[in-house]
Amino acid sequence: MRKRYTYAQFDTDVKKLARALRPRTDRFDAIYGVPRGGLVLAVCLSHSLGKPILLDPRRITKRTLVADDIADSGATLKALLKRQKVFLVVTLYRTTHSRMRPDFSCRTKKKNDWIVFPWETDASSAYDGTLKMRRPRAARISRFP
């Protein structure tokens, strides 16, 4: 079942994660957001916690907080973290069957649910192959005199 996650829910969850992480900010130096879904969370946590964003995964260290939108199968996080240990992993959603359990998460996804985040479209969220990705039309740009 397709579930829409709203910006209001996101705002609430960012505040919950920031509250949980604030006592630990002396133990991590930066935040890395897993592209694409983790970037939005990482930027918001960066502002809330006063920590810089890492854009290069090769700069991840054991003093890096890693953020992602969801730990579903866990394959993305597991692949990223097999190269480097990190301080903590936080996600908005997790599943009970994920191969990589985040240290902090706000919600649990049910097995047959498909979460559509507010920064996604139905088409861009279609990693399960049930929706066809449409090629976006070229934008019309007006020239100003």
C-alpha positions in Angstrom: 0.0 0.0 0.0 1.3 3.4 -1.0 1.8 5.7 2.1 2.4 9.4 1.8 4.8 10.8 4.4 4.1 14.6 4.8 6.4 17.5 5.5 4.5 17.9 8.9 5.6 14.4 9.8 9.1 15.1 8.6 9.4 18.2 10.7 8.2 16.3 13.8 10.6 13.5 13.1 13.6 15.8 12.6 12.9 17.4 15.9 12.7 14.0 17.6 16.0 12.9 16.1 17.7 16.2 16.9 16.5 15.9 20.5 17.9 12.4 20.7 21.2 13.3 19.1 21.9 16.7 20.8 23.5 15.0 23.9 25.9 13.2 21.6 27.0 16.0 19.4 30.5 16.1 20.9 31.0 12.5 19.6 30.5 13.3 15.9 32.0 16.0 13.6 29.9 15.9 10.5 26.7 14.5 8.9 26.6 12.5 5.7 23.3 12.1 3.9 22.9 9.1 1.6 21.8 10.4 -1.8 19.0 11.0 -2.6 16.6 10.5 0.4 19.1 11.0 3.1 20.3 14.4 1.9 17.1 16.2 3.0 17.3 14.7 6.5 21.1 15.4 6.7 20.6 19.1 5.8 17.9 19.6 8.4 19.9 17.8 11.1 22.9 19.9 10.2 21.0 23.1 10.8 19.4 21.7 14.0 22.7 20.4 15.5 25.2 22.9 14.1 27.3 20.3 12.3 28.6 20.4 8.7 27.5 18.3 5.9 29.8 15.8 4.2 29.2 15.4 0.4 32.0 13.0 -0.3 31.4 9.4 1.0 35.2 8.9 1.0 35.4 11.4 3.8 33.2 9.4 6.2 35.0 8.5 9.4 34.1 6.9 12.7 33.1 10.4 13.8 30.4 10.8 11.1 26.7 10.6 11.6 25.0 8.9 8.6 21.4 9.9 7.7 19.0 8.2 5.3 15.3 8.3 4.7 14.7 4.6 5.1 16.5 1.4 6.0 14.3 -1.0 4.0 16.4 -4.0 2.8 19.4 -2.3 4.3 21.5 -2.9 1.2 22.4 0.7 0.6 23.5 1.4 4.1 25.3 -1.9 4.4 27.3 -1.3 1.2 28.2 2.3 2.3 29.3 1.2 5.8 31.2 -1.9 4.8 34.1 0.4 3.9 34.0 2.5 7.1 32.7 2.4 10.6 30.6 5.4 11.6 29.4 6.9 14.8 25.7 6.5 14.3 23.1 5.8 11.6 19.7 7.6 11.7 16.7 7.1 9.5 13.2 8.3 9.3 11.8 4.7 8.7 13.2 1.3 9.2 11.8 -2.2 8.6 12.0 -5.2 10.9 13.8 -7.2 8.2 16.5 -4.7 7.3 20.1 -6.1 7.1 21.3 -2.8 8.6 19.5 -1.6 11.7 19.8 2.2 12.2 20.8 3.4 15.7 17.8 5.8 15.7 14.7 5.8 13.6 11.3 7.4 14.0 8.9 5.0 12.3 8.6 1.4 11.3 7.5 0.5 7.7 5.2 -2.4 7.3 6.3 -5.0 4.9 3.9 -4.2 2.0 3.9 -0.5 2.4 5.6 1.8 -0.1 6.6 5.2 1.4 6.4 8.3 -0.8 8.4 11.1 0.7 7.3 14.7 0.1 10.4 15.5 -1.9 9.6 12.6 -4.3 7.1 12.2 -7.0 5.2 9.0 -7.6 7.4 8.4 -10.6 10.7 9.1 -8.8 9.7 6.9 -5.9 9.2 3.9 -8.2 12.3 1.9 -7.3 10.1 -1.2 -7.0 9.6 -1.2 -10.8 5.8 -0.9 -10.7 5.7 2.6 -12.1 7.4 3.7 -15.3 9.8 6.6 -15.1 8.7 9.2 -17.5 11.3 11.4 -19.2 10.6 14.9 -18.1 9.7 17.4 -20.8 12.3 20.0 -21.6 11.6 23.2 -19.7 10.7 26.2 -21.8 12.9 29.1 -20.9 11.9 32.6 -21.9 14.6 35.1 -22.8 14.3 38.4 -21.2 15.4 41.5 -23.1 
